[in-house]
């Protein structure tokens, strides 16, 4: 079997790592990939939004399965393009990827089908937003409607902050066309949990729970990022929470999309918050999270390719999805200054110390080879140092110990990933 993976981050590295374990996989390509993925796959210089080039490559190389890791190409309709050419591809079609592509759509869907979420309103212009805010209760949340690299969400404590947020999203267009429409949402308090799932259009199989750390600084301070670390499972995702979500959120979402004529095949990421009134949906994503993938995929006992094929073929009901009892935790090594501004191109040392290990991994997010053939930093989030262990506490200790083996000039990380573990 020949596999093509579309994307270039830590999520795609984890997907490639899982695919490489399948004995029937003879060749993996990744477009465009990164320096870490290059140890498992041949990286090809095609961008994730260059659909025609990707289709031509898949045909020319007789690719059997294409796995789309990133949100932009999914929302842009890459699956429709591949399917129209008779190519086998994993991910939701454009009309289903809107579940992530439009916050307004997903909120309206939840309201229509009685899926628990925060109260909200949708505004089409800055003037409409300013008028609404004059009588709103604070704190509240502003969300750019479209994709914004996980950063288009602003928590506003007062009217002044909210007005600044409207200007940033809708007038200054910090997130481009994603800010043409905006959701203003009730602020919810509680612990946030991520639950990924495989979906085949009608059946859903949820994966192990995880907890992200979005803020850049220790103590959950600083700006929102794409994620500074993660762990799985979440000790706060109890059997009671799971039962509620199974009854009121997971299958209802799949059924709602089917009822709307938008059957969803692929990965649904449920961003949940445990409020005093019960679990509610904060957001949906239409693909593996990053760095959620880096802690959930290493715990997956099933063969990834087999599960993906079941999703495509509509036979997921025949799959018994299982996860290791081991816990997994990852610490993101970032470039100092992320997510605002940072330097790139610094050589990375110590990566070879992870070779051959079965309980410690380093998934590359932002790396490349320089002209000397050295692996250097090439992004805000550079690496996800990941460890498996019998308990979350042991996984955390092991992961942080492993970060000491990796060095680059402007290395930055949070030192409290998994701090909530101690509160259980």
CORBEL-V908228 format. One record per residue. N is the residue number from 1. PSI is psi in radians with two decimals (NA if undefined). Layout:
n:psi
N:PSI
N:PSI
This chain:
n:psi
1:2.42
2:2.28
3:2.39
4:2.25
5:2.30
6:2.02
7:3.12
8:0.21
9:-2.91
10:-0.60
11:-0.83
12:-0.57
13:-0.75
14:-0.68
15:-0.79
16:-0.73
17:-0.74
18:-0.73
19:-0.63
20:-0.31
21:-0.23
22:2.14
23:-0.34
24:-0.14
25:1.99
26:-0.38
27:2.36
28:2.32
29:2.69
30:2.27
31:1.99
32:-0.20
33:-2.99
34:-3.09
35:-0.53
36:-0.74
37:-0.51
38:-0.31
39:-0.26
40:-0.44
41:2.79
42:2.11
43:2.36
44:2.42
45:1.14
46:2.27
47:2.68
48:-0.31
49:0.07
50:1.27
51:-0.78
52:-0.73
53:-0.68
54:-0.73
55:-0.81
56:-0.72
57:-0.79
58:-0.70
59:-0.82
60:-0.63
61:0.15
62:0.88
63:2.30
64:-0.51
65:2.24
66:2.26
67:2.10
68:2.02
69:-0.51
70:2.73
71:-0.73
72:-0.92
73:-0.58
74:-0.86
75:-0.53
76:-0.16
77:0.45
78:-0.62
79:-0.73
80:-0.74
81:-0.80
82:-0.79
83:-0.64
84:-0.41
85:0.15
86:0.37
87:2.48
88:2.17
89:2.55
90:2.12
91:2.85
92:2.59
93:2.94
94:-0.72
95:-0.23
96:-0.57
97:-0.24
98:-0.33
99:-0.61
100:-0.56
101:-0.36
102:1.99
103:-0.66
104:-0.75
105:-0.85
106:-0.65
107:-0.75
108:-0.66
109:-0.82
110:-0.69
111:-0.80
112:-0.66
113:0.27
114:0.81
115:2.16
116:2.22
117:3.08
118:2.61
119:2.60
120:2.91
121:2.69
122:2.34
123:2.58
124:-0.19
125:2.77
126:-0.67
127:-0.74
128:-0.67
129:-0.84
130:-0.70
131:-0.74
132:-0.71
133:-0.46
134:-0.48
135:0.19
136:2.76
137:2.46
138:2.72
139:2.81
140:3.05
141:2.32
142:2.32
143:2.11
144:2.40
145:-0.72
146:-2.92
147:2.44
148:0.61
149:0.56
150:0.15
151:0.06
152:0.53
153:2.17
154:2.21
155:2.14
156:2.18
157:-0.38
158:3.09
159:-0.69
160:-0.81
161:-0.69
162:-0.71
163:-0.71
164:-0.67
165:-0.71
166:-0.77
167:-0.77
168:-0.80
169:-0.82
170:-0.51
171:-0.89
172:-0.26
173:0.86
174:-0.55
175:0.44
176:-2.51
177:-0.26
178:-0.38
179:0.17
180:-0.51
181:2.64
182:2.51
183:2.27
184:2.14
185:2.57
186:2.40
187:2.22
188:2.49
189:2.48
190:3.09
191:2.40
192:2.44
193:2.50
194:2.31
195:2.03
196:2.74
197:2.61
198:2.44
199:2.43
200:0.30
201:-0.52
202:-0.59
203:2.51
204:2.42
205:1.96
206:2.59
207:-3.09
208:2.55
209:2.81
210:2.86
211:2.21
212:2.85
213:1.68
214:-0.61
215:2.60
216:-0.52
217:2.80
218:2.61
219:0.37
220:0.82
221:2.93
222:-2.99
223:2.74
224:2.47
225:-3.06
226:-0.08
227:2.14
228:0.00
229:2.90
230:2.78
231:2.75
232:2.37
233:2.92
234:2.21
235:-0.21
236:-0.15
237:1.49
238:3.01
239:-0.61
240:-0.77
241:-0.76
242:-0.76
243:-0.78
244:-0.81
245:-0.65
246:-0.67
247:-0.59
248:-0.18
249:-1.03
250:-1.14
251:-0.57
252:-0.62
253:-0.80
254:-0.78
255:-0.65
256:-0.76
257:-0.71
258:-0.72
259:-0.49
260:0.05
261:0.44
262:1.01
263:2.33
264:2.10
265:2.16
266:-2.46
267:2.19
268:2.18
269:2.08
270:1.98
271:1.90
272:2.71
273:2.34
274:1.67
275:3.00
276:-0.32
277:0.17
278:3.02
279:2.47
280:2.75
281:2.15
282:-0.73
283:2.79
284:2.52
285:2.71
286:0.50
287:3.03
288:2.47
289:2.91
290:1.91
291:0.41
292:-0.73
293:-0.62
294:-0.31
295:-0.36
296:-0.78
297:-0.72
298:-0.32
299:-0.17
300:2.15
301:-0.45
302:2.81
303:2.16
304:-0.79
305:-0.73
306:-0.70
307:-0.74
308:-0.76
309:-0.64
310:-0.64
311:-0.80
312:-0.70
313:-0.11
314:0.48
315:0.45
316:-0.41
317:-0.29
318:0.00
319:2.26
320:1.68
321:2.21
322:2.59
323:2.60
324:2.61
325:-0.31
326:2.61
327:2.78
328:2.40
329:2.43
330:2.53
331:2.16
332:2.21
333:2.04
334:3.00
335:2.26
336:2.27
337:-0.34
338:2.39
339:0.29
340:-1.25
341:2.55
342:2.77
343:2.68
344:2.99
345:0.23
346:2.30
347:2.51
348:2.31
349:2.73
350:-0.04
351:-0.52
352:-0.31
353:-0.16
354:-0.14
355:2.29
356:-0.08
357:2.52
358:-0.03
359:0.06
360:2.29
361:2.73
362:1.92
363:2.22
364:2.30
365:-0.89
366:1.41
367:2.80
368:3.00
369:2.38
370:-3.08
371:-0.32
372:-0.06
373:0.16
374:2.60
375:2.17
376:2.85
377:2.50
378:0.60
379:3.12
380:-0.90
381:2.15
382:-0.92
383:2.68
384:1.80
385:2.11
386:2.46
387:2.49
388:2.47
389:2.87
390:-0.54
391:2.81
392:-0.67
393:-0.73
394:-0.67
395:-0.69
396:-0.83
397:-0.73
398:-0.73
399:-0.78
400:-0.63
401:-0.67
402:-0.53
403:-0.41
404:-0.33
405:-0.17
406:2.28
407:2.49
408:2.86
409:-0.78
410:0.72
411:2.29
412:2.48
413:2.79
414:2.59
415:0.16
416:0.49
417:2.26
418:0.26
419:-0.49
420:-0.37
421:-0.66
422:-0.18
423:-0.06
424:NA
